[in-house]
Amino acid sequence: MNKIWHMNHLIKKSSGLLFIVLISLLMSGVNTSCKSKKKLAREQAAAEYAAKVVQAKSDLNAIIDGTSQWTLDEQDKRLEVIKSYNIDDPEVVSLIDKAGSALAMKRAEIERKAEEERLRKIEEERQKAEQSKNQPIESVFDAIAGASSVEAANSQINLALQQYATPDVPVLIIISQAGGFNDYDRPTTIALFLNYLKDKKQNNFKVEAVKYDSLGKITELELIKK
């Protein structure tokens, strides 16, 4: 009986020790698993950060070099996204500043070109309006040059001169234009010019500018060859 009791007692003690060992092993595994997960999370976060740094440098350099396929608005948005990462890499910080300056310059250049285009269109419309206003004068030139006879041409000249303050109104003929300045041929008068058209029988001139007096009479005429 004593032997049986000792056996049972030994089995119970052994079972208790085994249980304790199993619990210890299980807890050790749990701790190891937790530590592994934390380490994995740190490594993953570090890898993601490193990838962001690499991509940020690539995108910022593309913006600075002008090799990006994004629109200007898209580049602005991408720059703001990169800023939001709060990357403390010195190279990225420097590239952010350079990219911001590059985008500001691009924006200014676009605005400058838009303003130039706006002014060009205004000038184009002004010239069209001016040409339309001067069309009657040019039509008279054509009529004189294309007159069927000397008498018909003289009649056209007499009618035309009524539009001018005097027969001696100066006529300036532009022979070249450069840098906003005009180079003129030797001045003539409207009477001499209209007779020149009669003799030449051809009009190769268009009106560039006209000056009027308070009565609406022409006091100066500026022409340019077609």
C-alpha positions in Angstrom: 0.0 0.0 0.0 2.8 2.3 0.9 4.4 1.7 -2.5 1.1 2.5 -4.3 0.7 5.7 -2.3 4.3 6.8 -3.1 3.7 6.1 -6.8 0.5 8.2 -6.8 2.2 10.9 -5.0 5.2 10.9 -7.4 2.8 11.0 -10.4 1.0 14.0 -8.9 4.2 15.9 -8.3 5.5 15.0 -11.8 2.3 16.2 -13.3 2.5 19.5 -11.4 6.1 20.1 -12.5 5.2 19.2 -16.1 2.4 21.7 -16.0 4.7 24.4 -14.7 7.2 23.6 -17.4 4.6 23.7 -20.1 3.2 27.1 -18.9 6.8 28.5 -18.8 7.5 27.3 -22.3 4.2 28.8 -23.5 4.8 32.2 -21.8 8.3 32.2 -23.2 6.9 31.6 -26.7 4.3 34.4 -26.2 7.0 36.8 -25.1 9.3 35.8 -28.0 6.3 36.2 -30.4 5.5 39.7 -29.1 9.1 40.7 -29.4 9.3 39.4 -33.0 6.1 41.2 -34.0 7.5 44.5 -32.5 10.8 44.0 -34.3 9.0 43.2 -37.6 6.8 46.3 -37.2 9.9 48.4 -36.6 11.7 47.0 -39.6 8.6 47.5 -41.8 8.2 51.1 -40.6 11.9 51.7 -41.3 11.6 50.1 -44.8 8.5 52.3 -45.6 10.3 55.4 -44.4 13.3 54.6 -46.5 11.1 54.0 -49.6 9.4 57.3 -49.0 12.8 59.1 -48.9 14.0 57.4 -52.1 10.7 58.2 -53.9 10.7 61.8 -52.5 14.2 62.4 -53.8 13.2 61.0 -57.3 10.1 63.1 -57.5 11.7 66.3 -56.3 14.6 66.0 -58.7 12.1 65.5 -61.5 10.3 68.7 -60.5 13.5 70.6 -60.3 14.9 69.3 -63.6 11.6 69.8 -65.4 11.5 66.1 -66.4 8.2 65.4 -64.6 5.2 64.4 -66.7 2.9 66.0 -64.1 1.1 69.2 -64.8 2.1 72.3 -62.7 -0.8 71.8 -60.4 0.0 68.1 -60.0 3.6 69.0 -59.2 2.4 71.5 -56.5 0.2 68.8 -54.9 3.0 66.3 -55.0 5.4 68.8 -53.3 2.8 69.3 -50.5 2.4 65.6 -50.0 6.2 65.2 -49.6 6.2 68.1 -47.1 3.5 66.3 -45.1 5.8 63.3 -44.6 8.0 65.5 -42.4 11.1 63.7 -43.7 14.2 64.9 -41.7 16.7 63.7 -44.4 18.9 66.8 -45.1 19.0 66.1 -48.8 15.2 65.9 -49.0 14.8 69.1 -47.0 17.2 70.9 -49.5 15.4 69.4 -52.5 12.0 70.6 -51.1 13.3 74.2 -51.0 14.7 73.9 -54.6 11.5 72.3 -55.9 9.4 75.1 -54.4 11.6 77.7 -56.1 11.5 75.9 -59.4 7.7 75.7 -59.3 7.5 79.4 -58.4 9.7 80.2 -61.4 7.6 78.0 -63.7 4.4 79.6 -62.5 5.9 83.1 -63.1 7.0 82.1 -66.6 3.5 80.7 -67.5 1.9 84.0 -66.2 4.4 86.0 -68.2 3.6 84.1 -71.4 -0.1 84.4 -70.7 0.3 88.2 -70.3 2.3 88.4 -73.5 -0.3 86.5 -75.4 -3.0 88.7 -73.9 -1.2 91.9 -75.0 -0.5 90.3 -78.5 -4.2 89.6 -79.0 -5.0 93.2 -77.9 -2.5 94.6 -80.4 -3.8 92.3 -83.1 -7.3 93.5 -82.5 -6.1 97.1 -82.5 -4.3 96.6 -85.8 -7.4 94.9 -87.3 -9.6 97.8 -86.2 -7.0 100.3 -87.5 -6.8 98.5 -90.8 -10.6 98.4 -91.1 -10.8 102.2 -90.3 -8.1 102.9 -92.9 -9.6 100.7 -95.6 -11.4 103.7 -97.2 -8.1 105.5 -97.7 -6.5 102.4 -99.2 -9.5 101.9 -101.5 -8.9 105.4 -102.9 -5.3 104.5 -103.6 -6.5 101.4 -105.5 -9.0 103.4 -107.4 -6.4 106.0 -108.5 -3.9 103.3 -109.5 -6.5 101.3 -111.4 -8.2 104.3 -113.1 -9.1 103.7 -116.7 -7.7 107.0 -117.9 -5.6 109.9 -116.8 -8.8 112.0 -116.6 -10.4 109.4 -114.3 -7.3 109.2 -112.1 -7.2 113.1 -111.8 -10.9 113.1 -110.8 -10.2 110.5 -108.1 -7.2 112.6 -106.9 -9.3 115.7 -106.6 -11.9 113.9 -104.6 -9.2 112.3 -102.4 -7.5 115.5 -101.6 -10.7 116.8 -100.0 -10.0 114.3 -97.1 -6.7 116.1 -96.3 -6.0 119.3 -94.5 -3.8 120.5 -97.5 -2.2 119.0 -100.6 1.1 119.3 -98.8 0.2 116.9 -95.9 3.4 114.8 -95.3 3.4 111.2 -96.3 5.9 109.0 -94.5 6.8 105.7 -96.1 8.3 103.0 -93.8 11.1 101.0 -95.4 12.1 98.9 -92.3 11.0 98.2 -88.8 13.2 96.9 -85.9 13.1 97.0 -82.2 9.9 99.1 -82.2 11.5 101.8 -84.4 10.7 102.7 -88.0 13.1 103.7 -90.7 11.5 106.0 -93.3 12.1 106.8 -97.0 12.5 110.4 -98.0 9.2 112.2 -97.1 6.8 113.2 -99.8 3.4 114.9 -99.9 -0.1 113.5 -100.4 -0.5 115.3 -103.7 2.8 114.0 -105.0 2.1 110.5 -103.7 -1.4 110.3 -105.4 0.1 111.4 -108.7 2.8 108.8 -108.3 0.0 106.1 -108.0 -1.6 107.5 -111.1 1.7 107.2 -113.1 2.7 103.8 -111.5 -0.8 102.3 -112.1 -0.2 100.1 -109.1 -0.7 100.4 -105.4 1.8 98.5 -103.2 1.1 100.4 -100.0 -1.1 100.1 -97.0 -1.8 102.6 -94.3 0.1 102.1 -91.0 -1.0 105.3 -89.1 -3.1 108.4 -89.7 -3.3 111.7 -87.9 -6.3 113.9 -88.0 -7.0 117.5 -87.0 -10.1 118.7 -85.1 -12.1 119.0 -88.3 -11.4 115.3 -89.1 -9.0 116.2 -91.9 -5.9 114.1 -92.4 -2.7 115.9 -91.3 -0.2 113.1 -91.6 -0.1 109.7 -93.3 2.2 106.9 -92.5 2.5 104.1 -95.1 4.3 100.8 -95.4 4.8 98.5 -98.4 2.5 95.5 -98.6 
